[in-house]
Amino acid sequence: MIIIFFDLGDTLVRQSSTSSYELIPGALKALQEIHSMKDADNNLPIMGLIIDAHRREEAPLSETEKEQKKSWILDILKKTNIKQLFEPIETYVTLSSDIDFTKSQNFKGFIDIALNKVNKNNEYENTVFITEDKEHISLAKSIGIKTIQITNKNNSDLLDDEINALSQLSIKIKKIH
């Protein structure tokens, strides 16, 4: 069984010109395709979100601030119509503001918490992390997690673990799956 963790900001959603959030083109279709992909044993993938909901310099957060961050993220998920793909939220969404550190501060700890919520086995070899963030890709690779980086490169310049559009994501997952 494959576990797929997505970053949210600039991976699946982006801030629009009106300061609200919108899905990046192809995100919903890619998520729906991956959500229904079965492996050879007829298992569906586990999909989750690991989100830096706060900046390092904001810590420590009060309980009120943590709730505000969670409400902000849930509002984004609702307004972009992807919340239902990551329910129950308590299981499939891990927020930095809830665990008191960001991915850059402790990527392994972040992944361990997220994996424990969805699977209990911390199976790095069956986990894929998808983001546009180069630093987070390096951190994921350093602990043995497969990665897919969304880049702005031309197709001819892409590395094996890169895509330049979300429309390519399900094909890349099928190769890993």
N, C-alpha and C positions, 0 to 999 in steps of 0.2 A: 504494500500500500504506500502511495506517495503522499507526502505532506507538502503543501505549497503555501508559503507565506509571502504576502504582498506587502510592500510599503504602500502608503496611501498617497501622500502629497507628491505631485509631479511624476508619479508612477501610474496611478489610476485616476486621480482628480487633479485639477489645477484651479487656481484662483482666476476668476473671470475679470473682465474690465469693470464690472459692477461690484467687485469685492466679494461676490458670493463664489461658491465653488461649482464647477461643472466637471462632468466626466470627460476624460481625454478621449478623442475619437477612437472607436474600436474597443474601448474598455468593457462595456457591458456585454457585447457579443463574445469577447474573449473569455470573460468570467463565466458566462453561461455555457460556452463550449467546454471549458475545463471542468466546470461543476458536474457535467454529465458524462465525462470521459471515464470509461471503465478499463481496468487493467485485465491481464490474462486470467486472473482469478475472479473477475467480475466485481472487483472492489472499486468504489468511487474514490476519487482523491479527497483528502481532507484539505480544505482551504481556510486560511486564517489571515488576519491582518496584524502586523507588528508596527506600531505607530509611535513616533516621537511626537507626543502631544504637548511637550514643554521643552524649553531650552535649558541647558545645563545651568546657566546663570539664574534661572528662576527658582531653583531648588534651595531649600526645601519648600514644598508647597503645603499650604494648609488644607484641611479636609474640604473646605469651601472651594478653594482653588482647584483641587482635584475633581470635584463634582462639576465645576464649570468647564474644565477641559473635557471631561467625559461627555457632557451635554453638547459641547461644541462639535466633537467628533461624531456623535450620534446624529446630530442635526445634518452634518455633511452627508453621512451615509443614507439618511432618509431622503434628503433633497436630491441626491444623485441616483436614487432607486437601486442601491446595491445592498442595503442593510439586510434584506432577507437572505442574501447569499452567505451571510456570516453570523447567522443566529443558531443557537443562543449566543448573544454578544459576550457574555461572561466566559464562554468557552473559546470562542474563535477570534476574539479581538483582545490584543494585549497592548496597553497604553503605557508609555514611559511615565506619565504622571501618576499611574496607579502603583508602579514598582519603584519609583524614586530614582531612576537613572535612565539615561538615553542609550540608544544603540551604540553610539560612539564611545560612551563611558564604559560599557560592559556588554559587548555584543553577545558573548557566550552566555552570560547570565540572563540576558533578555530572551534569547532563543530557548534556553533551558526552561524558563518559566512558561513561555508560549507552548513549547512541546509538551511539557507536563500537563498543561490544561487540555490539550487535544488528544494526547496519545499515551502518556505516562512512560514511554520507552526511550525518549531522547535519542531517536534514531537519526543521527546526522546524515548517514549515507542515503536515507530515503527522503531527505528534506531538500526542497528547492526554495531559494529566496529570490524574489523578483523586485528590482528597484532600478532607478536611474542613477542612484548615488554611488559613485566610484569607490569612496571610502568604505561604505557598507558592503559592497561587493568584496573588497579585499578582506574585510573582517570575517565575512561568511566563509570565504575560501580558506582562511587561516584555521578554521575549526572543522573543515571537511564537509561543508555544506555546498551542494551544487548551487550555481547561480545563473540567473539570466539578467543581463543588464540591458536596459533600454537606452539606446544611444541616438545620436544624430548623424551617425556615419552613413556613407553610401553603402548599398548592398555589397559591393565588391570589396569593401574594407572591413566588413564585419568579422569578428573572431567567432569561434564556435559557440561561446556562451553569450552572444550579443544578438539583439534584434533592433531594428530602427522604427518599428511600428507595432502596436498591440495586435494588429491583424495577423502578425507572424507568431504570436505567443502560443496558440494551441498546437501548431505544428512543432514548435520547439519542445513543448511539454510532451507530446506524443513520442518524440525521439528519446526523451529521458525516461518516460513512463514505460 
